[in-house]
Amino acid sequence: MQGDIRGFIGPIPQKGKRIHILGVGISGLLLGWHLKKAGFEVSLFSDSSKTGGLIHSEQRAFGMVESAANAVVWSKHLEQLCAEIGLSPLAANKKASKRFILRKGRFRTFPLNTLETLRLLISLFQKFPLSKDEDFETLAKRVGGDALLNYLVQPGLYGIYASEAKFLGVNTLFPGFAQSLNENKSLWEALKSVFPSRAPGGIRKGLHSFEQGMMSLTDALAQELSQNIHPINELPAPDEHSHLISCAPAYATLPALIPEYLKSFLEKVEYAPLISSSFFFRSDELTHLPQGFGCVIPPSEGLSILGILFNDQIFDHRVVSSEYRSFTCISGGYGRPSLTLDYPEQGWKEIILQDFLKATHCKALPVDCVHQVWPKALPVYQPAMPALWDSLHQACLSLDFPFSLFSNFTGEISIRGLCGTAAIVSERACRG
Ligand SMILES: Cc1cc2nc3c(=O)[nH]c(=O)nc-3n(C[C@H](O)[C@H](O)[C@H](O)COP(=O)(O)OP(=O)(O)OC[C@H]3O[C@@H](n4cnc5c(N)ncnc54)[C@H](O)[C@@H]3O)c2cc1C
C-alpha cells in the first residue's frame, strides 16, 4: 500500500539524514522550507535559474498576468506559512462569488432545466456504490444522465484537472467520497466529504492570492532558501546518508539515477497539454458581462476554450486602472484535440481569441494578449493512479538509498494540497 500521507510517495525523511530535493517548483520549495524549519540540512537542486516552476506572475502594460495558478484555497497551513515568511494574503473579492456555466451561448449560474434538476435532487438521496476503477463520466451518467455530465461534472472537472471526466478516477480524485459511496451512504452524505473541512475560527476562508500575484509565494520561499538552492550539476550521487526527494514532474525524475523498473512506473503518468491565454480589454467594450468569478464552458458548446477567469473582478491589483479588464482563458486539456500541437501558432491564437469573443459576445479587440503554452501542464488523475502510487511506493522502499517523490502527480494537484502535505511530512519527519 502507498504510504499513509496522501501526496507523498516513499519513505518519510529520518532525523540525521541530509535532504536533497530535486526541483524548485512550489512542491520542492514548500517541502524544503518545512524540512529546513524542522532542523534538517536541506539542499535543493534546480535545472533552471528560475524558481517557482509552473507559477509565474508577470507585470504588463495594462496589468498582471498569471501563467498558471491564479489563486489558492486558503487553509491553516497556508495561514501559518505566510505568517512565518511575512506574506500578506489578498482575499478574493466578494463581487466575484458568482460562477457561470455557458449553456447554449448564455451565462447561467445553474445550467440544468427543471426536469434535469429534479432528477439530480432525487439522486442525492440514492446510493451509487462504485464499480472498480469507476471514472467520473460513468458515475455522472448514472446519477443524472447526459445533462449532469455535460453541464456540471465535465466542465467543473475540466476547469481544475484539465481532463475529460472519462479519464478521471472517482477514487483517485476523491478517495473519501468514493469510500462513502462504497459504504452505501447516499450521494448527499458522500458529497459532504468532498468539500474541504471548514477552516478553524480566526482563519481566513476561500480563495486567496497576493497583491503581486502567486509568484510572491514562490519568490518568498526561494528567498528563504536562497543559501540552499544549487544548480542540478552539483547534485551528489545518492547514498544512505542523504535522502533524495524528487519534486520534479514524473517525466523528468532523474532518468539517469533511478532503476528501469521505477522509471517504467513513472512513464505511466500522463500529462494534459494546456494553453493559458490572458487578454486585456477596454472596460467600456465589455459592460454587458455579468459580475463574477468567470465561467466554465462545456465541450458541447463547441468552443476551444474550457473556461474564462474574470481576473480583475476576482482580485484587486490585476489591472492598472478601472479603464481595463483582464481575462484568462484555458484551452487544450487531455482527451481534446490539442490546439498546441496541431495548429500553426498564429492559427491557434486566432481560434482562442475568436472563441473568447463568441463566449463573451464581445466585438472589440484586446489591447494586449499573452499566451503560455504547456505541452505537459498537469498530470492526469486516471482511475489507475492509486495502484500506480502503491507500485511507486514499494519501488521507492526497495532502493538502496532513501528516495521519495513529492509533486503534483503524487496525490495532490492544488497548492493548498501540496502545502498541507509538505507540512504533515515535516511534522512526521520531526517526530522520527
Ligand atoms: C494553467 C494552470 C492553472 C492552475 N491553476 C491553479 C490554481 O488556480 N490553484 C491551484 O492551487 N493550483 C493551480 N494549478 C496547479 C498548480 O499550479 C500546480 O499543480 C503546481 O504549481 C505544481 O507544482 P510542482 O512544484 O509540483 O511542479 P512544477 O511547477 O512543474 O515544478 C517542477 C520543478 O521541477 C524542475 N525540474 C524539472 N525537471 C527537472 C530536472 N530534470 N532536474 C531538476 N529539476 C527539474 C522544474 O524546473 C520546476 O522547478 C494550475 C496549473 C496550471 C497548469
The ligand as an ORCA input file, in Angstrom:
! r2SCAN-3c Opt
* xyz 0 1
  C      -2.871     26.637    -16.193
  C      -2.820     26.146    -14.760
  C      -3.625     26.755    -13.803
  C      -3.569     26.328    -12.470
  N      -4.350     26.960    -11.536
  C      -4.251     26.621    -10.239
  C      -4.944     27.367     -9.227
  O      -5.615     28.365     -9.515
  N      -4.810     26.972     -7.920
  C      -4.047     25.897     -7.558
  O      -3.975     25.584     -6.366
  N      -3.358     25.182     -8.491
  C      -3.432     25.535     -9.805
  N      -2.710     24.837    -10.757
  C      -1.906     23.689    -10.316
  C      -0.590     24.105     -9.653
  O      -0.141     25.327    -10.203
  C       0.460     23.023     -9.901
  O      -0.041     21.750     -9.545
  C       1.726     23.297     -9.077
  O       2.222     24.591     -9.338
  C       2.770     22.239     -9.429
  O       3.945     22.497     -8.730
  P       5.150     21.445     -8.744
  O       6.239     22.055     -7.953
  O       4.652     20.101     -8.318
  O       5.558     21.272    -10.278
  P       6.250     22.330    -11.257
  O       5.696     23.678    -11.040
  O       6.128     21.714    -12.614
  O       7.777     22.367    -10.814
  C       8.675     21.338    -11.141
  C      10.100     21.830    -10.919
  O      10.990     20.785    -11.275
  C      12.015     21.327    -12.079
  N      12.586     20.261    -12.906
  C      12.029     19.638    -13.955
  N      12.884     18.719    -14.432
  C      13.964     18.738    -13.650
  C      15.189     18.016    -13.651
  N      15.426     17.043    -14.522
  N      16.098     18.324    -12.719
  C      15.863     19.280    -11.785
  N      14.716     19.999    -11.740
  C      13.791     19.719    -12.677
  C      11.350     22.452    -12.861
  O      12.301     23.396    -13.332
  C      10.473     23.041    -11.770
  O      11.195     23.930    -10.972
  C      -2.717     25.256    -12.088
  C      -1.891     24.658    -13.049
  C      -1.932     25.097    -14.379
  C      -1.017     24.467    -15.388
*
